[in-house]
Amino acid sequence: MSNASVSHLKNATEQLGLARDHLTVGVADAVNSGVDAAREVKAQAGESVDMLLDQGKDIVGQAGEVIRSRPWTTVGIALAAGYVLAKLGSRN
């Protein structure tokens, strides 16, 4: 092999090494960005779940207050709803 061929081969090897290093850094950056995005989504989902649970607790608390303040009205509404559902279910 001539000196020029060896020089070109060494240069190509160096360029391939640099390209591999750039590719490795790019892949690592992409993976890190994906992990960061997943963490952010997880945090937002956790906040949403907490908010929905709090709202559910508030609704249950409000329902409990209505039941305690108007027990006979609540029983009447429950009976009426049961009657309507039974009628709808018996239409088959």
C-alpha positions, 0 to 999 in steps of 0.5 A: 500500500502506498503512503497516500492510501494508508493516509486516506485509510487512517483519515477515513478511520478517524472520520468514522470514529468521529461519526460514531461518537457524534451518533452516540452523543445524539442517541444519548441525548434523544434517550435522555430527552425521552426519559425527561418527557416521560417523567414530566408526563408521569408527574402531570398524570399524578397531579391529575389523579390527585385532583380527581380524587380530591374532587371525588371526595368533595362530591361524596362529602356533599352527597353525605351532607344532603343525605343528612340534611334531607333524609326523606327526600333522599329516600324518595329520590332513590325510590323514584330512580329505582322505579324508573330504572326497573321500568326501563329494564323491563321494556325488553 
